[in-house]
Each structure stands twice: as C-alpha cells, then as structure tokens.
Amino acid sequence: MYEHDVLVVGAGGAGLRAAIAAHEEGADVALVSKLHPVRSHTGAAEGGINAALHPEDSWELHAYDTIKGSDYLGDAPAVETFAQDAPEEVVQLEHWGMPFSREEDGRVSQRPFGGLSHPRTTYAGAETGHHLLHTMYDQVVKRGIEVYEEWHVLDLAVTDHDDVADRECHGVVAYDIASGEVEGFRAADGVILATGGPGQVYDHTTNAVANTGDGYAMAYRAGVPLEDMEFVQFHPTTLPSTGVLISEGVRGEGGILYNDEEERFMFEHGYANNEGELASRDVVSRAELTEVNEGRGIEDEYVHLDMRHLGEERILDRLENILHLAEDFEGVDGLEEPMPVKPGQHYQMGGVEVDENGQTCVDGLYAAGETACVSLHGANRLGGNALPELLVYGARAGKHAAGGDMKDPEIETGPGAKSEDGNLDAADLVGAVGGSDQSAVADGAAVEPRSVVDATVERARERVERLLEAEGINHAHVRDDIQETMTANVNVFRREESLREALSDLREARERYQHVAVSDPSRTYNTDLIHTIETRNVLDVAEAITVGALAREEFRGAHWREQYQYRDDENWLKHTMLTWSAGSPELYFKPVVLDGEDKTYEPKERSY
C-alpha cells in the first residue's frame, strides 16, 4: 500500500495545480495518472485563459458575463470567487514562465472571445493549453512531487455508511499498466479527482481517447451527487473528419462563418445580430446545425470558417497551429481557402457536485476541473473560462485538502441541499442490471482507513481477474453502441422520443456489458483491459447525461428541447442532481444561488 497525505487522481491542468497548492501547504502529495502528465488533454486546449487584467476591465464584469453565459444557472458564490481569483492565477503562471503572447509594449495580449464584454482572453498563440501544461509540470518536477504515471485508478476507497454524508474517502485502488498489479493508495487527508471530461460518450468529440469520464463514474458509484449532467457543450468549430478542435481564437481574431450560399448567416439569418460569430458557443452551434438542417449546409454536413482576410502575418503570429490542423486533417490551406467546421462534443458543464473549496459531501473527497461542478458554468460555458477554472479551483481544492485555512463555503452539497424530489421518468430503463453491484463503497462496516483501502483493493483484483479469465464479447461493441445512440439522440437538438430511445439503448448496452471479457491474457500494457474498464465509466456517464436531459423540460443554455422552446425560470431555475442509491439512480433538485457578494443576479433575456 502506498501512503501520502493528499492523492490527486489525474495530472492535467487541474491535477497539477492542485498538487502544487497542496505541496505549498506542506503536504506529502502524489499524482496518480493513467497518462504521463504532459499527455493530458489540457494540452489540446487552444483558445486562452480569461482574467480581468486590463484597468478598464473588472472581476465584476467577468462575473456578470459568466452568469449571463451560464443562462443564469451558475451559482454566484462560485462565479465571483472564480472571477476574483483568476487574475492572480494568470500572474502566477507568468512568473512560473508561461510564454504568453504579448503586445509590442510587452504587456500580455488579450483577445475577444464569445460572450465577453471586454477582451480578456490571454493566450499563447493557439497552443495555450500545451504551454500551460508544460509550465505547471515544470513546477511539479521542481518541487519533487511524486508522480505515479500510467497507473489507472479503478475505484475510490469509501466507507459504506448508509447516509452518504457520513461516508469517508480514505484512498483509491489503481492498476499499474506496466506490471499488471492492482494496489491500494491511502490518502491521510484527501483524494482529489481531476480526471477530465467524458468525451468518449460521443463518437464526434474534441476530446482525447483517454477522456472516458472516470472521475464522474467513480464518484457517482460512491454515492456523490452528479450535478447538471444534461448540459453538454458542443463546440461550433470542429473538423468534420476527426472532431479536432479549431480554436475560438480564430473567431476572436475576426474569423467569419459562411453557409453554402456564402451568407454570413450569424447576422443575415438573425442568430446573433450584435455579436455574430462571437455569440456564446451554444448559440453558434445551434445556428450552424440549423443552416445544415434547412439545406444551406455545405455537402449537407458543415459550414465554412474563413480567416483568409486576417492576413498571413497575423495568422502565422497568432494562429499558426490552426493552419497545421486544417492541412493535416482536412487537406485545406487556411491561408488560401476556408476551413470546413461543424459542432462537436467539447465540454461537460455538469459534474461531481462540489463547493467553492472543491469538497464533495463525502469527507476527504474533492474534485476539480472539468470533472467537478461547483456550478461555475451553469447551462453554458464561455470560451476561455475552462483553463482559469483549472487554476482557480485546482488550487483551492489542493489547499483545502492539505489543511489550508480557507473561508467556509456558501454552496451546500449532498442530499441535505435538496429542495425537491424529482420524478425519474422511465425508471425501468435505468439502474443496475441482473442484481449486479454498481456501488463503490467497501463491503462490511469497515471504517478503519487501511481496512477500507484493503477491502476495495480485494474487490478490484477479483474484478480484473474475472475480466481476464471470462469468455464473452469485446467491450468495443458496447462502446460503439453507446456512442452511436448518444450522438444520434442526445446531441445539440433533443426530442423526448429520442431521449427515451437513448435510455432504452443504454439499458441494452448495460445488459450486454455484463458479458464483456478481455481477449488479451497479458498482464503488462493490456490496453484491452483498460478500455474495457473505461467502458463501464462511459456507460454510467452516458446514462446520467440522458436522465438529466429527459428530466429538464425547458430550453436553457446548451440544453435544447423540441417540446419546450423557452427558458422556464419559474419552474426550472434549479440544479438537476443525480445520486446512486441502492442499485438505481435517484433524481432530485437544489436551488441556484444568484445572491452574490454585493448584488443579486436577476435573470434576463440572454441575447447577443
């Protein structure tokens, strides 16, 4: 058994920042990651980092833009904390050596981004995430923080109290990809989940193959509520053949969207009469798909993004990486011709419910980054707000887990925050299959930390052996079916009958998953085994997204419902919560907190 004060699961931006913060508080901290840290998906982020740095800007404006962008589903304490802390985090990055793009006078450059009232997006060319990842990994190495790379965390070691609020997390169990050993990791003070997003739920995504929603699923099985999972962001500019992201920085610099009739449709068809291409991502994604569905798409699939007019010098200075992506994946020279783009799954606004300090309702368990939902992004994330979230809430989670002195949170977590019960329609289509145990809590009444970890390790070892020794179907067939139904039925446009069809398909996939087996018998670098385990997580997250989408009967942010073409503040200004309880999901709601430090954010029409 490996032992540390704080364990961080995942070594992308949020994980690295959490580990640095915990170390600064004097904790013995370790990172456990299924990838080498600089291979984490944070490295694929292109656009930038929002922070109110300019004298004419302010954290108050940043907070307002974020609340408006969230379609008034963001919680004000989370948003204001974020907007206040972001400038300090960006300055800290600069001091650590982050190579920000700069103006001629030496100031850090800031470009416009969708939904922002002031140009506040700092960036490093079109490779901001890459530079951010390497900058923070340098700090981890400099501090001598231990990294267990290529260890795949399988489950959390959590006590089995009936009331989830009484449960405690004492560590994790992980599979050493290089040796095939399953070992326990004990955390004396806290475990921080920073495993990134769930992009592999869909077949057209900007996310890496490794983004399988591990943190969401592990926390969910341990009884921690998942919050607002129906809100999935579809980025409007991805390459049709691969899902590779084309940065919002292209539109921030002045890139233009055209349909097949060479109309600048964001203006000419009235989708965003003021902001045009710089409307928020949900607005632009729906506009593009509407153009395609109404016959004005190019090859009935995509639209064009044109940046030729920006000029070669400006493109090479600020967007050179975009040229390479378009050429490599689509055979298009962005200096000479427009690029094909269409919406693709990009980001999960919902996630593991946490407070402003990153803490869940399970003592000792934290989450940060895309895995977490403090409700910063609400129903729609603004471009440029993801990377500063990694910094701000990664740092806060790391500091709090290590015992740092912090203000008590205003956001309540756990079932105690419930304002009303939800009706889980189609309940016969969700939940465990065939009596299978989907929970992650330790067997028996073990509460002694090492005993809890040992019991979880034993269960994990038994499961790995079953998968290696059994005969059955390959997980890939199950995962393909999940991705196909989610892409077809739980995408940008959602209809009740399609959501029910997705739940039915997922039920069938869960039944088939009971019969998966690993054909590769090897104990070292067994990717078939890893992917089989990940598919269980993909399935759990897909179900959570679909249940939330069926439950929320309104149109808000990224969640569009055909039968409900309006935002219903009277009935739906609340968070959708889903917990795992006695073999099946339980749905409930909790209120949105719109009371900020000095003002209340009154919901208004969200127009651009």
C-alpha positions as CSV (number, residue, x, y, z in Angstrom):
1,M,0.0,0.0,0.0
2,Y,1.3,3.4,-1.0
3,E,0.6,6.2,1.5
4,H,0.5,10.0,1.1
5,D,-1.3,13.0,2.7
6,V,-3.0,14.0,-0.5
7,L,-3.6,12.0,-3.6
8,V,-4.5,13.7,-6.9
9,V,-6.1,11.5,-9.5
10,G,-5.3,12.9,-12.9
11,A,-2.3,15.0,-13.9
12,G,-3.8,17.5,-16.4
13,G,-4.2,21.2,-15.6
14,A,-6.4,20.9,-12.6
15,G,-4.5,18.0,-11.1
16,L,-1.1,19.7,-11.5
17,R,-2.4,22.9,-10.0
18,A,-4.0,21.0,-7.1
19,A,-0.8,19.1,-6.4
20,I,1.3,22.3,-6.4
21,A,-1.1,24.0,-4.0
22,A,-1.2,21.0,-1.6
23,H,2.6,20.9,-1.7
24,E,2.8,24.6,-0.8
25,E,0.7,23.9,2.3
26,G,3.3,21.3,3.4
27,A,1.5,18.1,2.4
28,D,3.1,15.0,1.1
29,V,1.3,14.9,-2.2
30,A,1.3,12.5,-5.1
31,L,-0.3,12.4,-8.5
32,V,-1.7,9.2,-9.9
33,S,-2.4,9.3,-13.6
34,K,-3.2,6.8,-16.4
35,L,-1.1,9.1,-18.7
36,H,2.2,10.9,-18.4
37,P,1.2,14.4,-17.2
38,V,2.1,16.2,-20.4
39,R,0.0,13.8,-22.5
40,S,-3.1,15.0,-20.6
41,H,-5.9,16.5,-22.6
42,T,-5.3,20.0,-21.2
43,G,-2.5,20.2,-23.8
44,A,-5.1,20.3,-26.6
45,A,-6.7,23.5,-25.3
46,E,-6.1,26.2,-27.9
47,G,-8.0,29.4,-27.1
48,G,-6.9,31.0,-23.9
49,I,-7.4,32.0,-20.3
50,N,-9.9,34.6,-19.2
51,A,-8.9,37.1,-16.5
52,A,-9.7,40.7,-15.8
53,L,-6.2,42.2,-16.1
54,H,-6.9,45.4,-18.0
55,P,-7.6,48.6,-16.0
56,E,-10.8,49.1,-17.9
57,D,-11.9,45.6,-17.1
58,S,-13.0,44.2,-13.7
59,W,-13.8,41.0,-12.0
60,E,-17.4,42.2,-11.6
61,L,-17.7,42.4,-15.4
62,H,-16.2,38.9,-15.8
63,A,-18.6,37.5,-13.2
64,Y,-21.6,39.1,-14.9
65,D,-20.5,37.8,-18.3
66,T,-20.1,34.3,-16.8
67,I,-23.5,34.3,-15.1
68,K,-25.2,35.6,-18.3
69,G,-23.3,33.0,-20.3
70,S,-24.5,30.3,-17.9
71,D,-28.1,31.2,-18.7
72,Y,-28.4,32.1,-15.0
73,L,-27.7,28.6,-13.8
74,G,-24.2,29.4,-12.4
75,D,-24.0,29.9,-8.7
76,A,-22.9,33.4,-7.8
77,P,-20.5,32.4,-5.0
78,A,-18.6,30.1,-7.3
79,V,-18.6,32.6,-10.2
80,E,-17.5,35.5,-8.1
81,T,-14.8,33.5,-6.4
82,F,-13.5,32.4,-9.8
83,A,-13.5,35.9,-11.3
84,Q,-11.7,37.4,-8.3
85,D,-9.0,34.7,-8.2
86,A,-8.3,34.3,-11.9
87,P,-6.1,37.4,-12.4
88,E,-3.7,36.3,-9.6
89,E,-3.5,32.8,-11.1
90,V,-2.6,34.2,-14.5
91,V,0.1,36.4,-13.0
92,Q,1.4,33.4,-11.1
93,L,1.6,31.5,-14.4
94,E,3.5,34.3,-16.0
95,H,6.0,34.2,-13.1
96,W,6.4,30.5,-13.5
97,G,7.5,31.1,-17.1
98,M,4.3,30.7,-19.1
99,P,5.2,32.1,-22.6
100,F,2.1,34.3,-23.1
101,S,1.7,36.1,-26.4
102,R,2.5,39.8,-25.9
103,E,1.8,43.2,-27.4
104,E,4.6,45.4,-28.7
105,D,4.9,47.2,-25.4
106,G,5.5,43.9,-23.5
107,R,2.0,43.5,-22.0
108,V,0.3,40.1,-22.1
109,S,-2.0,40.1,-25.1
110,Q,-5.8,39.7,-24.6
111,R,-8.2,38.9,-27.4
112,P,-12.0,39.0,-27.6
113,F,-13.9,35.7,-27.1
114,G,-17.6,34.8,-27.4
115,G,-19.9,36.2,-24.8
116,L,-17.3,38.6,-23.2
117,S,-17.9,42.3,-22.8
118,H,-14.2,43.1,-22.8
119,P,-11.2,41.4,-24.5
120,R,-9.9,39.5,-21.5
121,T,-8.6,36.2,-23.0
122,T,-4.9,35.8,-22.5
123,Y,-3.2,33.2,-24.8
124,A,0.0,31.6,-26.0
125,G,-0.5,31.5,-29.8
126,A,-3.0,28.8,-30.5
127,E,-1.3,26.3,-28.1
128,T,-2.3,27.8,-24.7
129,G,-3.1,24.5,-23.1
130,H,0.1,22.9,-24.2
131,H,2.2,25.7,-22.7
132,L,0.1,25.8,-19.5
133,L,0.6,22.0,-19.1
134,H,4.3,22.1,-19.5
135,T,4.7,25.2,-17.3
136,M,2.9,23.6,-14.4
137,Y,4.6,20.2,-14.9
138,D,7.9,22.0,-14.6
139,Q,6.8,23.2,-11.2
140,V,5.8,19.7,-10.1
141,V,9.2,18.4,-11.1
142,K,11.0,21.3,-9.4
143,R,9.2,20.6,-6.2
144,G,9.9,16.9,-6.3
145,I,6.2,15.9,-6.2
146,E,5.8,12.2,-6.8
147,V,4.0,11.1,-9.9
148,Y,2.7,7.6,-10.4
149,E,2.3,7.7,-14.2
150,E,0.5,5.0,-16.1
151,W,-1.5,3.9,-13.1
152,H,-5.2,3.6,-13.9
153,V,-7.4,4.4,-10.9
154,L,-10.2,1.9,-10.8
155,D,-12.3,3.0,-7.8
156,L,-12.4,5.1,-4.6
157,A,-11.9,3.5,-1.2
158,V,-15.0,4.8,0.6
159,T,-16.7,3.7,3.8
160,D,-20.2,2.2,3.4
161,H,-22.3,4.3,5.8
162,D,-26.0,4.3,4.7
163,D,-26.0,8.1,4.7
164,V,-23.6,9.4,2.0
165,A,-22.9,12.5,4.2
166,D,-21.4,10.2,6.8
167,R,-19.1,8.4,4.3
168,E,-15.3,9.0,4.2
169,C,-12.8,8.5,1.4
170,H,-9.5,7.0,2.5
171,G,-7.8,6.5,-0.8
172,V,-8.0,4.8,-4.2
173,V,-7.2,1.5,-5.8
174,A,-5.2,1.6,-9.0
175,Y,-3.9,-0.8,-11.7
176,D,-0.2,-0.5,-12.7
177,I,-0.4,-0.6,-16.5
178,A,3.3,-1.6,-16.8
179,S,3.2,-4.5,-14.4
180,G,-0.5,-5.5,-14.1
181,E,-0.5,-5.2,-10.4
182,V,-3.5,-3.8,-8.5
183,E,-2.5,-1.8,-5.5
184,G,-4.0,0.5,-2.8
185,F,-3.2,4.1,-2.2
186,R,-4.1,5.6,1.1
187,A,-4.7,9.3,1.5
188,A,-4.4,10.6,5.1
189,D,-6.0,13.9,4.3
190,G,-7.8,13.8,0.9
191,V,-8.3,12.5,-2.6
192,I,-8.8,15.0,-5.4
193,L,-10.5,13.8,-8.6
194,A,-9.1,15.7,-11.7
195,T,-9.7,13.1,-14.5
196,G,-11.0,15.5,-17.1
197,G,-14.1,15.2,-19.2
198,P,-16.3,12.4,-20.7
199,G,-15.9,13.0,-24.4
200,Q,-15.8,9.3,-25.3
201,V,-19.5,9.2,-24.6
202,Y,-19.9,10.6,-28.1
203,D,-18.4,9.5,-31.4
204,H,-17.6,13.0,-32.6
205,T,-15.7,14.8,-29.9
206,T,-12.8,17.2,-29.5
207,N,-11.7,15.1,-26.5
208,A,-8.8,12.6,-26.4
209,V,-9.4,8.8,-26.4
210,A,-8.5,8.8,-22.7
211,N,-11.4,11.1,-21.7
212,T,-13.8,8.4,-20.5
213,G,-15.4,10.1,-17.5
214,D,-13.6,8.1,-14.9
215,G,-13.9,10.6,-12.1
216,Y,-17.6,11.2,-12.6
217,A,-18.3,7.5,-12.6
218,M,-16.2,6.7,-9.6
219,A,-17.7,9.5,-7.5
220,Y,-21.2,8.5,-8.7
221,R,-20.8,4.9,-7.6
222,A,-19.5,6.1,-4.2
223,G,-22.8,8.0,-3.7
224,V,-21.7,11.5,-4.5
225,P,-24.3,13.5,-6.5
226,L,-23.7,14.4,-10.1
227,E,-24.9,17.9,-10.9
228,D,-26.5,19.3,-14.1
229,M,-25.1,16.5,-16.3
230,E,-27.6,17.3,-19.1
231,F,-25.6,20.4,-20.0
232,V,-23.0,19.2,-22.6
233,Q,-21.2,21.8,-24.6
234,F,-20.9,21.3,-28.4
235,H,-18.1,23.4,-29.8
236,P,-19.2,25.1,-33.0
237,T,-15.9,24.7,-34.8
238,T,-14.5,21.2,-35.1
239,L,-13.1,19.5,-38.2
240,P,-15.7,17.2,-39.7
241,S,-13.5,14.2,-40.3
242,T,-12.0,13.9,-36.8
243,G,-13.6,16.2,-34.3
244,V,-10.3,18.0,-33.9
245,L,-10.9,21.5,-32.3
246,I,-10.5,24.7,-34.3
247,S,-10.0,27.3,-31.6
248,E,-12.5,30.0,-30.9
249,G,-9.4,32.2,-31.2
250,V,-10.0,32.2,-34.9
251,R,-13.3,33.9,-34.5
252,G,-11.9,36.0,-31.7
253,E,-9.3,37.4,-34.2
254,G,-12.1,38.1,-36.7
255,G,-12.8,34.7,-38.5
256,I,-16.1,34.6,-40.3
257,L,-18.7,31.8,-40.7
258,Y,-20.4,31.3,-44.1
259,N,-23.0,28.8,-45.3
260,D,-23.3,27.2,-48.7
261,E,-24.9,30.3,-50.2
262,E,-21.9,32.4,-48.9
263,E,-24.1,34.2,-46.5
264,R,-22.7,35.4,-43.2
265,F,-25.5,33.6,-41.5
266,M,-24.9,34.6,-37.9
267,F,-26.0,38.1,-38.9
268,E,-28.0,37.6,-42.1
269,H,-30.3,35.0,-40.5
270,G,-30.6,36.8,-37.2
271,Y,-29.0,34.3,-34.9
272,A,-26.9,37.0,-33.2
273,N,-27.4,40.4,-34.6
274,N,-24.9,42.2,-32.4
275,E,-22.1,39.7,-31.7
276,G,-22.4,37.5,-34.8
277,E,-19.6,34.8,-34.7
278,L,-18.7,35.9,-31.2
279,A,-22.0,34.9,-29.6
280,S,-21.8,32.1,-27.0
281,R,-21.0,28.6,-28.1
282,D,-24.5,27.2,-27.7
283,V,-25.9,29.9,-29.9
284,V,-23.4,29.4,-32.7
285,S,-23.6,25.6,-32.6
286,R,-27.4,25.7,-33.0
287,A,-27.1,28.2,-35.8
288,E,-24.7,26.0,-37.7
289,L,-26.9,22.9,-37.4
290,T,-30.0,24.9,-38.3
291,E,-28.3,26.0,-41.5
292,V,-27.4,22.4,-42.3
293,N,-30.9,21.1,-41.5
294,E,-32.5,23.8,-43.6
295,G,-30.4,22.9,-46.6
296,R,-27.9,25.7,-46.5
297,G,-25.0,23.5,-45.2
298,I,-22.1,22.5,-47.4
299,E,-22.4,18.9,-48.5
300,D,-25.3,18.7,-46.1
301,E,-22.8,18.5,-43.2
302,Y,-20.8,21.6,-42.3
303,V,-20.3,25.3,-42.8
304,H,-17.1,27.3,-43.7
305,L,-14.9,29.2,-41.3
306,D,-12.8,31.8,-43.2
307,M,-9.8,33.6,-41.8
308,R,-8.0,34.5,-45.1
309,H,-8.8,38.2,-44.7
310,L,-6.8,38.3,-41.5
311,G,-3.6,38.2,-43.5
312,E,-0.7,35.8,-43.4
313,E,1.4,37.7,-40.9
314,R,-1.3,37.8,-38.3
315,I,-2.3,34.2,-38.8
316,L,1.2,32.9,-38.5
317,D,1.8,35.0,-35.4
318,R,-1.4,34.1,-33.5
319,L,-3.0,31.1,-35.2
320,E,-0.2,29.1,-36.9
321,N,-1.3,25.8,-35.3
322,I,-4.7,26.1,-36.9
323,L,-3.1,26.1,-40.3
324,H,-1.4,22.8,-39.5
325,L,-4.6,21.2,-38.2
326,A,-6.6,22.1,-41.2
327,E,-3.9,21.0,-43.6
328,D,-3.1,17.7,-41.8
329,F,-6.7,16.6,-41.2
330,E,-8.8,18.2,-44.0
331,G,-6.2,19.0,-46.7
332,V,-7.1,22.7,-46.5
333,D,-4.7,25.6,-46.7
334,G,-6.3,28.2,-44.3
335,L,-4.3,31.0,-46.0
336,E,-5.9,30.3,-49.3
337,E,-9.3,28.7,-48.6
338,P,-12.0,28.5,-45.8
339,M,-12.0,25.6,-43.4
340,P,-14.9,23.1,-43.0
341,V,-16.3,23.1,-39.5
342,K,-19.3,21.6,-37.6
343,P,-20.3,21.3,-34.0
344,G,-18.7,18.5,-31.9
345,Q,-19.0,17.4,-28.3
346,H,-16.4,19.5,-26.4
347,Y,-17.1,20.1,-22.7
348,Q,-19.2,18.9,-19.7
349,M,-20.7,21.8,-17.8
350,G,-22.1,19.5,-15.1
351,G,-20.0,17.1,-13.0
352,V,-19.3,15.9,-9.5
353,E,-21.0,18.3,-7.0
354,V,-18.5,20.3,-5.0
355,D,-18.4,23.6,-3.0
356,E,-16.1,26.5,-3.6
357,N,-13.3,24.6,-1.9
358,G,-13.6,21.7,-4.2
359,Q,-15.0,19.4,-1.5
360,T,-17.8,16.9,-2.1
361,C,-20.3,15.7,0.5
362,V,-18.1,12.7,1.2
363,D,-15.4,13.6,3.8
364,G,-11.9,13.6,2.3
365,L,-13.1,13.5,-1.4
366,Y,-12.6,16.5,-3.7
367,A,-13.0,17.2,-7.4
368,A,-11.6,19.9,-9.7
369,G,-11.5,21.0,-13.3
370,E,-14.0,19.6,-15.8
371,T,-14.7,16.6,-13.5
372,A,-16.2,19.0,-10.9
373,C,-19.3,21.1,-10.9
374,V,-19.2,24.0,-8.4
375,S,-21.6,25.4,-10.9
376,L,-19.3,28.0,-12.4
377,H,-20.5,27.3,-16.0
378,G,-24.2,26.6,-15.4
379,A,-26.0,25.8,-18.6
380,N,-23.3,27.0,-20.9
381,R,-19.6,27.7,-20.5
382,L,-18.0,30.7,-22.0
383,G,-14.9,30.1,-24.1
384,G,-11.7,30.9,-22.2
385,N,-13.3,30.1,-18.8
386,A,-12.1,26.4,-18.6
387,L,-8.4,27.0,-18.2
388,P,-8.7,29.5,-15.4
389,E,-11.2,27.2,-13.7
390,L,-8.4,24.6,-13.7
391,L,-6.2,27.1,-12.0
392,V,-8.6,28.6,-9.5
393,Y,-10.4,25.6,-8.4
394,G,-7.5,23.2,-8.7
395,A,-5.6,25.5,-6.3
396,R,-8.5,25.8,-3.9
397,A,-9.0,22.0,-3.8
398,G,-5.4,21.3,-3.2
399,K,-5.0,23.9,-0.5
400,H,-8.1,22.8,1.4
401,A,-7.3,19.1,1.1
402,A,-3.9,19.8,2.6
403,G,-5.5,21.6,5.6
404,G,-5.1,25.2,4.4
405,D,-7.0,27.9,6.2
406,M,-9.9,28.9,3.9
407,K,-13.3,30.6,4.3
408,D,-16.3,28.4,4.8
409,P,-18.2,27.7,1.6
410,E,-21.6,29.2,0.8
411,I,-22.6,26.4,-1.6
412,E,-24.2,23.5,0.2
413,T,-23.5,19.9,-1.1
414,G,-25.1,16.5,-0.6
415,P,-28.7,15.4,-0.2
416,G,-29.1,18.0,2.6
417,A,-29.2,20.7,-0.1
418,K,-32.3,19.1,-1.7
419,S,-35.2,21.5,-2.4
420,E,-37.5,19.0,-4.0
421,D,-37.6,15.4,-5.2
422,G,-37.5,14.6,-8.9
423,N,-39.7,12.2,-10.8
424,L,-37.3,9.7,-12.6
425,D,-39.4,9.0,-15.6
426,A,-38.5,5.8,-17.5
427,A,-37.1,4.4,-14.2
428,D,-37.4,0.9,-15.6
429,L,-34.7,1.8,-18.2
430,V,-32.0,2.9,-15.7
431,G,-30.1,1.3,-12.9
432,A,-28.2,-1.9,-12.2
433,V,-28.8,-5.0,-14.3
434,G,-29.3,-8.5,-13.0
435,G,-28.5,-7.7,-9.4
436,S,-25.0,-6.5,-10.3
437,D,-23.4,-4.4,-7.6
438,Q,-22.6,-1.0,-9.1
439,S,-21.6,0.7,-5.8
440,A,-18.1,1.6,-4.9
441,V,-18.3,1.5,-1.1
442,A,-16.4,-1.1,0.8
443,D,-18.1,-4.3,1.8
444,G,-19.0,-4.6,5.5
445,A,-18.9,-1.9,8.1
446,A,-15.2,-1.2,7.7
447,V,-14.2,2.3,8.9
448,E,-10.5,1.9,9.7
449,P,-8.7,3.6,6.8
450,R,-6.4,0.8,5.9
451,S,-9.1,-1.8,6.1
452,V,-11.3,0.3,3.7
453,V,-8.5,0.5,1.2
454,D,-7.7,-3.2,1.6
455,A,-11.3,-4.2,1.0
456,T,-11.5,-2.1,-2.1
457,V,-8.3,-3.5,-3.5
458,E,-9.5,-7.0,-3.0
459,R,-12.8,-6.3,-4.9
460,A,-10.8,-4.7,-7.7
461,R,-8.4,-7.6,-8.0
462,E,-11.3,-10.0,-8.2
463,R,-13.0,-7.9,-10.9
464,V,-9.8,-7.7,-13.0
465,E,-9.3,-11.5,-12.8
466,R,-12.9,-12.1,-13.9
467,L,-12.4,-9.9,-16.9
468,L,-9.2,-11.7,-17.9
469,E,-10.5,-15.2,-17.3
470,A,-14.0,-14.9,-18.7
471,E,-15.2,-15.6,-22.2
472,G,-17.6,-13.1,-23.7
473,I,-18.0,-10.1,-26.0
474,N,-15.5,-7.4,-26.6
475,H,-16.3,-4.1,-24.9
476,A,-15.8,-2.2,-28.2
477,H,-19.1,-3.4,-29.5
478,V,-20.8,-2.0,-26.4
479,R,-19.0,1.3,-26.5
480,D,-19.8,1.8,-30.2
481,D,-23.5,1.3,-29.4
482,I,-23.3,3.9,-26.6
483,Q,-21.6,6.5,-28.8
484,E,-23.9,5.9,-31.7
485,T,-27.1,6.4,-29.6
486,M,-25.7,9.4,-27.7
487,T,-24.6,11.1,-30.9
488,A,-27.9,10.4,-32.6
489,N,-30.3,11.1,-29.7
490,V,-28.6,13.3,-27.0
491,N,-26.9,15.9,-29.2
492,V,-27.4,19.6,-29.8
493,F,-31.1,19.1,-30.6
494,R,-33.1,16.9,-28.2
495,R,-36.5,15.4,-28.5
496,E,-38.4,13.4,-25.9
497,E,-38.8,10.3,-28.0
498,S,-35.1,10.4,-28.9
499,L,-34.1,10.6,-25.3
500,R,-36.2,7.7,-24.4
501,E,-34.7,5.7,-27.3
502,A,-31.3,6.5,-25.9
503,L,-32.2,5.3,-22.4
504,S,-33.5,2.1,-24.0
505,D,-30.3,1.6,-26.0
506,L,-28.2,2.3,-22.9
507,R,-30.2,-0.3,-20.9
508,E,-29.4,-2.8,-23.6
509,A,-25.8,-1.8,-23.5
510,R,-25.7,-2.2,-19.7
511,E,-27.1,-5.7,-20.1
512,R,-24.5,-6.6,-22.8
513,Y,-21.7,-5.2,-20.6
514,Q,-22.4,-7.9,-18.0
515,H,-21.0,-10.3,-20.6
516,V,-17.8,-8.5,-21.6
517,A,-14.4,-10.2,-21.4
518,V,-10.8,-9.3,-22.3
519,S,-9.3,-11.4,-25.0
520,D,-5.7,-10.3,-24.3
521,P,-4.4,-12.5,-21.4
522,S,-1.2,-10.5,-20.8
523,R,-0.6,-8.7,-17.6
524,T,1.5,-5.9,-18.9
525,Y,0.3,-2.9,-21.0
526,N,-3.0,-4.6,-21.5
527,T,-4.9,-1.8,-23.3
528,D,-7.9,-4.1,-24.0
529,L,-8.3,-4.5,-20.2
530,I,-8.0,-0.7,-19.6
531,H,-10.5,0.1,-22.3
532,T,-13.0,-2.5,-21.0
533,I,-12.9,-0.9,-17.6
534,E,-13.2,2.6,-19.1
535,T,-16.3,1.5,-21.0
536,R,-18.2,0.9,-17.7
537,N,-17.5,4.6,-16.8
538,V,-18.6,5.7,-20.3
539,L,-21.9,3.9,-19.8
540,D,-22.5,5.3,-16.3
541,V,-21.9,8.9,-17.5
542,A,-24.0,8.5,-20.7
543,E,-26.9,7.4,-18.6
544,A,-26.5,10.3,-16.2
545,I,-26.5,12.8,-19.1
546,T,-29.6,11.3,-20.7
547,V,-31.6,11.1,-17.4
548,G,-30.9,14.7,-16.8
549,A,-31.8,15.7,-20.3
550,L,-35.1,13.9,-20.1
551,A,-35.9,15.4,-16.7
552,R,-35.3,19.0,-17.6
553,E,-38.3,20.2,-19.5
554,E,-37.1,23.6,-20.8
555,F,-34.7,25.2,-23.2
556,R,-31.7,26.6,-21.3
557,G,-28.1,27.2,-22.5
558,A,-26.8,24.1,-24.2
559,H,-29.9,22.1,-23.4
560,W,-32.5,22.4,-26.2
561,R,-35.8,20.5,-26.1
562,E,-38.1,20.4,-29.1
563,Q,-41.2,20.3,-26.9
564,Y,-40.1,23.2,-24.6
565,Q,-38.9,26.2,-26.7
566,Y,-38.4,28.6,-23.8
567,R,-36.4,29.1,-20.7
568,D,-38.7,28.4,-17.7
569,D,-37.3,30.4,-14.8
570,E,-40.4,29.8,-12.7
571,N,-40.1,26.0,-12.7
572,W,-36.5,25.2,-13.8
573,L,-34.2,27.8,-12.1
574,K,-32.6,24.9,-10.2
575,H,-29.9,22.3,-10.5
576,T,-30.5,18.7,-11.6
577,M,-29.0,16.2,-9.1
578,L,-28.5,12.5,-9.6
579,T,-27.2,10.1,-7.0
580,W,-26.7,6.3,-6.9
581,S,-28.9,4.8,-4.3
582,A,-29.5,1.1,-3.5
583,G,-28.9,0.0,-7.1
584,S,-30.6,2.7,-9.0
585,P,-30.3,6.5,-9.7
586,E,-32.2,8.9,-7.6
587,L,-33.2,12.3,-9.0
588,Y,-33.7,15.5,-7.0
589,F,-33.2,19.2,-7.4
590,K,-31.5,22.0,-5.4
591,P,-31.8,25.8,-5.9
592,V,-29.5,28.0,-7.9
593,V,-27.7,30.6,-5.7
594,L,-27.9,34.0,-7.5
595,D,-27.1,36.1,-4.5
596,G,-23.5,37.4,-4.9
597,E,-21.2,39.4,-2.7
598,D,-22.8,42.8,-3.3
599,K,-25.6,42.1,-5.8
600,T,-28.2,39.6,-6.9
601,Y,-28.0,38.5,-10.5
602,E,-31.6,38.8,-11.8
603,P,-32.3,36.5,-14.8
604,K,-32.7,38.4,-18.1
605,E,-33.1,37.5,-21.7
606,R,-29.8,36.2,-23.0
607,S,-29.2,37.8,-26.3
608,Y,-26.0,38.6,-28.3
